[in-house]
Amino acid sequence: MELDLNAYWMPFTPNRHFKSAPRIVVSAKDMFFTGDDGREILDGMSGLWCVSAGHRRQPIVDAVKAQLDRLDYAPAFQIGHPSAFMAAERIAALAPAGLDHVFFTCSGSEAFDSALRIALGYWRARRQGNRTVLIGRERAYHGVGFGGISVGGIPANRKAFGSLLPRVDHLRSTYVADQHAFARGEPEWGAHLADELEERIIPLHDPSNIAAVIVEPVMGSAGVFVPPKGYLQRLRAICDRHGILLIFDEVITGFGRLGKTFAADYFGVVPDMITFAKSVTNAVVPLGGVLVANAIHDTMMQGPAHAIELMHGYTYSGHPLATAAALATLDLHRDEELVARAARLAPYIENAVHGLRDVPNVVSIRNLGVIGAVELAPRPDAPGQRGYDVFVECFNQGVLARATGDILVFAPAFIAEHRHIDRMVDTLRAAITKVG
């Protein structure tokens, strides 16, 4: 295919290298992309953690087409349309008890920044406007808004832009290599790492100044870091003791990735807000949102009835096509029991990825649910080069993985079969061996 590649500045991509040897896909179905050269590429990443039901599922396509025939767009400010209310009701019904309100956005980045605004607005409504300190975690990824980069903890995402929001602090990462390198699922060691919040950070800032603690239940974009057993439960207890909000960023884990609808269900921890996006529409139309606890929502429903309670929103909040896609996706999850299917797939993925422990240069393997990560030793003179070369080699061999520095990740759709997992792992083994 003849394409002029110059105009499009690609996100999170080494553009010069890509455009010297482009990887172009032109169609997709179920577990596979088709390249512009006609090759099938096994999608080992659910697109970008988001096509959890497989590509181009007909019920979702049909629902979006039908919605387009009825209503292409309606503003979310001051008027509404049916599918936005219907989708919010469905999502709230799936959420942990007490999170009964949904604020729609267009992406995970917007969902995260919206959650921060809601947290700050809540404390102002409670006449505690001094609560503006936000606590994130090292290696966290919360999107690319100013709030997400500030609270996030991936150095490469922060260094080019400096300090963006004031009054932000970070818990240490939960990953300790000599304890967790080849842990299966949740590591046994490390629950005490949550105590840093109470022992160092809260005394430093004083709880009366802290608005929220924000974590990914499982860190995804930084390379898959699974919390130690008991860690999230301790965070919840500490936040409760000091009256601090706890926010889970479930843009990756939401809607089944761990074999439960939300990671909050998997870990048995109910936060005060949950951000979501990605799998809620199977990536057919962009949609994100924030699930909000009743206490937060109800506190902000103050003042004259004609007054706007939250001065915030987006042109495309609750877009008709996006919410139609969400309803159809949730129907598909229900009808095909995809979350339960993910739960059944998880042990096979665990055993498959841990079978790579004997491969040269493999220094860590991590997994939980339908997620597996293999970390490689960095080259002394070029950190990240080995991982990128392995990613390219996997693609050349017909499998899409994801490289995060020297970490290779698989997170396939929930419709994956054992043969798909075998092909992903066998291809990764061959690619690591070839790249050296």
C-alpha positions as CSV (number, residue, x, y, z in Angstrom):
1,M,0.0,0.0,0.0
2,E,1.4,3.4,-1.0
3,L,1.0,5.8,1.9
4,D,2.6,9.2,2.6
5,L,3.7,8.7,6.2
6,N,5.0,12.2,6.8
7,A,2.0,14.2,8.0
8,Y,0.9,11.9,10.8
9,W,2.9,12.4,14.0
10,M,2.3,9.1,15.8
11,P,1.8,8.9,19.6
12,F,4.2,7.0,21.9
13,T,6.1,5.8,18.8
14,P,9.7,6.2,17.6
15,N,8.5,7.9,14.4
16,R,11.7,7.9,12.4
17,H,12.3,4.2,13.0
18,F,8.7,3.3,12.3
19,K,8.5,5.2,9.1
20,S,11.7,3.5,7.8
21,A,10.0,0.1,8.1
22,P,6.3,0.7,8.8
23,R,4.0,-1.9,10.4
24,I,0.5,-1.3,8.8
25,V,-2.7,-3.2,9.5
26,V,-5.7,-2.8,7.3
27,S,-8.4,-5.0,8.8
28,A,-9.1,-7.2,11.9
29,K,-11.4,-10.0,13.0
30,D,-11.6,-11.8,16.3
31,M,-8.0,-12.6,17.4
32,F,-6.2,-11.3,14.3
33,F,-5.2,-8.2,12.4
34,T,-4.4,-8.4,8.7
35,G,-1.3,-6.5,7.6
36,D,-1.1,-4.5,4.4
37,D,1.0,-7.4,3.0
38,G,-1.8,-9.8,3.6
39,R,-0.2,-11.5,6.6
40,E,-2.3,-12.5,9.7
41,I,-1.0,-10.9,12.9
42,L,-2.2,-12.5,16.1
43,D,-3.3,-9.7,18.4
44,G,-1.6,-10.5,21.7
45,M,-2.5,-7.2,23.3
46,S,-6.2,-6.8,22.7
47,G,-5.3,-3.8,20.5
48,L,-4.0,-1.7,23.4
49,W,-5.5,-3.5,26.4
50,C,-9.0,-2.6,25.0
51,V,-10.4,-5.1,22.5
52,S,-11.3,-7.6,25.1
53,A,-14.2,-9.3,23.2
54,G,-12.1,-9.7,20.0
55,H,-12.1,-7.5,16.9
56,R,-15.1,-6.5,14.8
57,R,-17.8,-8.2,16.8
58,Q,-21.0,-8.0,14.8
59,P,-23.4,-7.1,17.7
60,I,-21.4,-4.0,18.6
61,V,-21.0,-3.0,15.0
62,D,-24.7,-3.4,14.4
63,A,-25.6,-1.3,17.5
64,V,-23.4,1.5,16.5
65,K,-24.8,1.5,12.9
66,A,-28.4,1.5,14.3
67,Q,-27.6,4.4,16.7
68,L,-26.1,6.4,13.8
69,D,-29.3,5.9,11.9
70,R,-31.3,7.4,14.9
71,L,-29.1,10.1,16.4
72,D,-25.5,11.0,15.4
73,Y,-24.8,13.5,18.2
74,A,-26.4,15.3,21.1
75,P,-24.7,17.7,23.5
76,A,-24.3,16.5,27.0
77,F,-24.7,20.0,28.5
78,Q,-28.3,20.8,29.5
79,I,-29.9,18.1,27.4
80,G,-29.5,14.3,27.2
81,H,-30.3,11.2,25.1
82,P,-31.4,7.7,26.2
83,S,-28.3,5.6,25.7
84,A,-26.2,7.8,27.9
85,F,-28.5,7.2,30.9
86,M,-28.9,3.5,30.0
87,A,-25.2,2.9,29.8
88,A,-24.6,4.7,33.1
89,E,-27.2,2.6,34.8
90,R,-25.7,-0.6,33.4
91,I,-22.2,0.3,34.4
92,A,-23.2,1.4,37.9
93,A,-25.1,-1.9,38.3
94,L,-21.8,-3.8,37.6
95,A,-19.8,-1.7,40.0
96,P,-19.0,-2.4,43.7
97,A,-21.9,-1.5,46.0
98,G,-22.2,2.2,46.7
99,L,-20.6,3.5,43.5
100,D,-23.9,4.3,41.8
101,H,-23.0,7.4,39.7
102,V,-21.1,7.7,36.4
103,F,-19.5,10.7,34.9
104,F,-18.7,10.1,31.3
105,T,-15.5,11.2,29.5
106,C,-13.9,10.3,26.1
107,S,-10.8,8.5,27.3
108,G,-8.9,7.1,30.2
109,S,-6.7,10.2,30.5
110,E,-9.8,12.4,30.7
111,A,-11.4,10.0,33.2
112,F,-8.4,10.3,35.5
113,D,-8.2,14.1,35.3
114,S,-12.0,14.2,35.9
115,A,-11.6,12.0,39.0
116,L,-9.1,14.5,40.4
117,R,-11.4,17.4,39.8
118,I,-14.3,15.6,41.4
119,A,-12.1,14.8,44.5
120,L,-11.1,18.5,44.8
121,G,-14.7,19.6,44.3
122,Y,-15.9,17.2,46.9
123,W,-13.6,18.6,49.6
124,R,-14.5,22.2,48.7
125,A,-18.2,21.2,49.0
126,R,-17.3,19.9,52.5
127,R,-15.6,23.2,53.3
128,Q,-12.2,21.5,53.4
129,G,-10.8,23.2,50.4
130,N,-7.3,22.9,51.8
131,R,-7.3,19.2,50.9
132,T,-5.5,19.5,47.6
133,V,-2.5,17.1,48.1
134,L,-2.7,14.2,45.7
135,I,-0.7,11.0,46.4
136,G,0.2,8.7,43.4
137,R,2.8,6.0,43.1
138,E,6.1,5.4,41.4
139,R,5.9,3.7,38.0
140,A,2.1,4.5,37.8
141,Y,0.5,5.5,34.6
142,H,-2.6,7.6,34.7
143,G,-2.8,8.9,31.1
144,V,-1.3,12.0,29.5
145,G,-3.3,14.9,30.9
146,F,-1.5,17.3,33.2
147,G,-3.0,15.6,36.2
148,G,-2.2,12.1,35.0
149,I,1.4,12.9,34.3
150,S,1.8,14.7,37.6
151,V,0.3,12.0,39.7
152,G,1.8,9.2,37.5
153,G,5.2,7.9,38.2
154,I,6.8,6.8,34.9
155,P,10.0,8.9,34.7
156,A,10.1,9.0,30.8
157,N,6.6,10.5,30.8
158,R,7.5,13.2,33.3
159,K,11.0,14.3,32.5
160,A,10.2,16.2,29.3
161,F,7.5,18.3,31.0
162,G,8.8,19.0,34.4
163,S,6.6,19.4,37.5
164,L,3.1,20.1,36.3
165,L,0.7,20.1,39.3
166,P,1.9,21.3,42.8
167,R,1.2,19.4,46.0
168,V,1.7,15.9,44.6
169,D,3.7,13.1,46.3
170,H,4.3,9.5,45.5
171,L,4.4,6.2,47.3
172,R,7.2,3.9,46.3
173,S,6.6,1.2,43.8
174,T,5.5,-2.2,45.1
175,Y,7.9,-4.0,42.9
176,V,11.0,-5.3,44.7
177,A,13.1,-7.4,42.2
178,D,14.8,-9.8,44.7
179,Q,11.4,-10.6,46.2
180,H,9.0,-10.5,43.2
181,A,11.0,-11.4,40.1
182,F,9.3,-14.7,39.3
183,A,6.2,-14.4,41.5
184,R,3.1,-16.1,40.2
185,G,0.1,-13.8,40.7
186,E,0.1,-11.8,43.8
187,P,3.4,-11.8,45.6
188,E,3.4,-13.1,49.2
189,W,5.9,-10.5,50.4
190,G,5.3,-6.7,50.5
191,A,2.0,-5.8,52.1
192,H,3.9,-3.7,54.5
193,L,4.9,-1.3,51.7
194,A,1.5,0.3,52.1
195,D,2.6,1.5,55.6
196,E,4.8,4.1,54.0
197,L,1.6,6.1,53.4
198,E,1.0,6.3,57.2
199,E,4.6,6.4,58.3
200,R,6.0,9.0,55.9
201,I,3.6,10.7,53.6
202,I,0.7,11.5,55.9
203,P,2.9,12.9,58.6
204,L,4.7,15.0,56.0
205,H,1.6,16.6,54.5
206,D,-0.9,16.2,57.4
207,P,-4.1,14.3,56.6
208,S,-6.1,17.5,56.7
209,N,-4.3,18.6,53.5
210,I,-4.6,15.3,51.5
211,A,-7.4,14.9,49.0
212,A,-6.8,11.4,47.7
213,V,-4.6,8.5,47.2
214,I,-4.7,7.2,43.6
215,V,-3.4,3.8,42.4
216,E,-3.7,1.3,39.6
217,P,-4.8,-2.0,41.3
218,V,-2.4,-3.6,38.9
219,M,0.2,-1.4,37.2
220,G,-0.2,-2.0,33.5
221,S,1.6,0.4,31.2
222,A,4.8,0.5,33.2
223,G,5.3,-3.2,32.7
224,V,2.7,-5.2,34.9
225,F,3.4,-4.8,38.6
226,V,1.1,-6.9,40.7
227,P,0.4,-5.7,44.3
228,P,1.5,-7.9,47.1
229,K,-1.2,-9.8,49.0
230,G,-2.9,-7.4,51.5
231,Y,-1.3,-4.2,50.1
232,L,-4.5,-2.7,48.7
233,Q,-6.4,-3.7,51.8
234,R,-3.9,-1.8,53.9
235,L,-4.2,1.3,51.7
236,R,-7.9,1.2,52.2
237,A,-7.7,0.9,55.9
238,I,-5.1,3.8,56.2
239,C,-7.2,6.1,54.0
240,D,-10.3,5.3,56.2
241,R,-8.4,6.1,59.4
242,H,-7.4,9.5,58.1
243,G,-10.5,10.4,56.0
244,I,-8.7,10.3,52.7
245,L,-10.3,9.3,49.4
246,L,-9.0,6.2,47.6
247,I,-9.3,6.2,43.8
248,F,-8.6,3.1,41.6
249,D,-7.5,3.7,38.1
250,E,-9.1,0.7,36.3
251,V,-8.7,1.8,32.7
252,I,-6.8,-1.4,32.1
253,T,-8.3,-3.8,34.7
254,G,-11.9,-2.7,34.3
255,F,-14.5,-5.0,32.6
256,G,-12.9,-8.3,33.1
257,R,-9.1,-8.3,32.7
258,L,-8.6,-10.0,36.1
259,G,-11.6,-12.4,35.7
260,K,-13.8,-10.1,37.7
261,T,-15.7,-7.1,36.3
262,F,-13.4,-4.8,38.3
263,A,-10.1,-5.3,40.1
264,A,-11.9,-3.9,43.1
265,D,-14.0,-7.0,43.1
266,Y,-11.0,-9.2,42.6
267,F,-9.1,-7.8,45.5
268,G,-12.2,-7.2,47.7
269,V,-11.4,-3.5,48.2
270,V,-14.0,-0.8,47.4
271,P,-12.5,2.5,46.5
272,D,-14.3,5.9,46.5
273,M,-14.0,6.3,42.8
274,I,-13.0,4.1,39.8
275,T,-11.8,5.4,36.5
276,F,-12.6,3.3,33.4
277,A,-12.3,3.3,29.6
278,K,-10.8,0.9,27.0
279,S,-12.8,-2.4,27.3
280,V,-16.1,-0.7,28.1
281,T,-16.8,-0.3,24.4
282,N,-14.4,-2.9,23.1
283,A,-12.6,0.1,21.7
284,V,-15.1,0.5,18.9
285,V,-15.9,4.1,19.9
286,P,-13.8,6.0,22.5
287,L,-15.5,6.2,25.9
288,G,-14.3,6.7,29.5
289,G,-15.7,7.6,32.8
290,V,-15.6,7.8,36.6
291,L,-17.7,5.7,38.9
292,V,-18.4,7.9,42.0
293,A,-19.4,6.9,45.5
294,N,-22.8,8.0,46.6
295,A,-21.4,10.0,49.5
296,I,-19.2,12.1,47.1
297,H,-22.0,12.7,44.6
298,D,-24.6,13.5,47.2
299,T,-22.3,16.0,49.0
300,M,-21.9,17.9,45.7
301,M,-25.6,18.1,45.0
302,Q,-25.9,21.4,46.9
303,G,-27.0,25.0,46.3
304,P,-29.9,26.2,44.1
305,A,-31.4,23.5,41.9
306,H,-30.6,25.6,38.7
307,A,-26.9,25.8,39.6
308,I,-24.3,23.6,38.0
309,E,-22.8,21.4,40.7
310,L,-19.6,20.4,38.9
311,M,-18.1,22.9,36.4
312,H,-16.6,20.3,34.2
313,G,-17.3,18.2,31.2
314,Y,-16.5,17.4,27.5
315,T,-18.1,18.1,24.2
316,Y,-18.3,14.3,23.6
317,S,-19.2,13.2,27.1
318,G,-21.7,10.3,26.8
319,H,-21.6,10.4,23.0
320,P,-24.5,8.5,21.4
321,L,-22.3,6.2,19.4
322,A,-20.0,5.5,22.3
323,T,-22.8,4.7,24.8
324,A,-24.5,2.5,22.2
325,A,-21.2,0.6,21.8
326,A,-21.0,0.3,25.6
327,L,-24.4,-1.2,25.9
328,A,-23.8,-3.7,23.1
329,T,-20.4,-4.6,24.6
330,L,-21.8,-5.2,28.0
331,D,-24.5,-7.4,26.4
332,L,-21.8,-9.4,24.7
333,H,-19.9,-9.8,27.9
334,R,-23.1,-11.1,29.6
335,D,-24.3,-13.3,26.7
336,E,-20.9,-15.0,26.1
337,E,-19.8,-14.9,29.8
338,L,-16.6,-13.3,28.8
339,V,-15.5,-12.3,32.3
340,A,-15.9,-15.9,33.5
341,R,-14.0,-17.0,30.4
342,A,-11.2,-14.6,31.3
343,A,-11.0,-16.2,34.8
344,R,-10.7,-19.7,33.2
345,L,-8.0,-18.5,30.8
346,A,-5.8,-16.9,33.6
347,P,-4.1,-20.1,34.9
348,Y,-3.1,-21.2,31.4
349,I,-1.5,-17.8,30.7
350,E,0.3,-18.0,34.1
351,N,1.8,-21.4,33.3
352,A,2.6,-20.4,29.7
353,V,4.5,-17.2,30.5
354,H,6.4,-18.7,33.4
355,G,7.6,-21.4,31.1
356,L,9.9,-18.8,29.6
357,R,12.0,-18.6,32.8
358,D,14.8,-20.6,31.2
359,V,15.2,-18.3,28.2
360,P,18.5,-16.3,28.2
361,N,18.2,-12.7,29.4
362,V,14.8,-13.2,31.1
363,V,15.1,-11.6,34.5
364,S,11.5,-11.4,35.7
365,I,8.1,-12.8,34.8
366,R,4.8,-11.4,36.3
367,N,1.2,-12.2,35.7
368,L,-2.4,-11.8,36.9
369,G,-5.6,-12.5,35.2
370,V,-5.3,-12.2,31.4
371,I,-2.0,-10.4,31.7
372,G,1.5,-11.7,31.4
373,A,4.8,-9.8,31.4
374,V,8.4,-11.0,30.6
375,E,11.2,-8.6,31.6
376,L,14.6,-8.8,29.9
377,A,18.0,-7.7,31.1
378,P,18.7,-4.3,29.6
379,R,21.7,-3.9,27.3
380,P,24.3,-1.9,29.3
381,D,24.7,0.7,26.6
382,A,21.1,0.9,25.4
383,P,18.3,0.4,27.9
384,G,15.0,-0.5,26.1
385,Q,16.7,-1.6,22.9
386,R,16.5,-5.3,23.5
387,G,12.8,-5.1,24.4
388,Y,12.1,-3.0,21.3
389,D,14.0,-5.4,19.0
390,V,12.1,-8.3,20.5
391,F,8.8,-6.5,19.9
392,V,9.7,-5.9,16.2
393,E,10.8,-9.5,15.8
394,C,7.6,-10.8,17.3
395,F,5.6,-8.7,14.8
396,N,7.7,-9.9,11.9
397,Q,6.9,-13.4,13.1
398,G,3.1,-12.6,13.1
399,V,2.4,-11.8,16.8
400,L,1.6,-8.4,18.3
401,A,3.1,-8.0,21.8
402,R,3.7,-4.7,23.6
403,A,7.2,-3.4,24.6
404,T,7.5,-1.2,27.7
405,G,11.2,-0.6,27.8
406,D,12.7,-4.0,28.2
407,I,9.4,-5.6,29.3
408,L,7.3,-7.6,26.8
409,V,3.6,-7.8,27.7
410,F,0.7,-10.0,26.5
411,A,-2.9,-9.2,27.3
412,P,-5.1,-11.0,24.8
413,A,-8.8,-10.8,24.2
414,F,-10.9,-13.0,26.5
415,I,-12.0,-15.1,23.5
416,A,-8.4,-16.3,23.2
417,E,-7.9,-20.1,23.1
418,H,-5.0,-22.1,24.4
419,R,-3.5,-22.4,20.9
420,H,-3.4,-18.6,20.7
421,I,-1.5,-18.4,24.0
422,D,0.9,-21.1,22.9
423,R,1.6,-19.2,19.7
424,M,2.3,-16.0,21.6
425,V,4.7,-17.6,24.0
426,D,6.4,-19.7,21.5
427,T,6.9,-16.6,19.3
428,L,8.2,-14.6,22.2
429,R,10.7,-17.4,23.1
430,A,12.0,-17.5,19.5
431,A,12.2,-13.7,19.2
432,I,14.2,-13.3,22.5
433,T,16.5,-16.1,21.4
434,K,17.1,-14.6,18.0
435,V,17.6,-11.0,19.2
436,G,20.0,-12.1,21.9
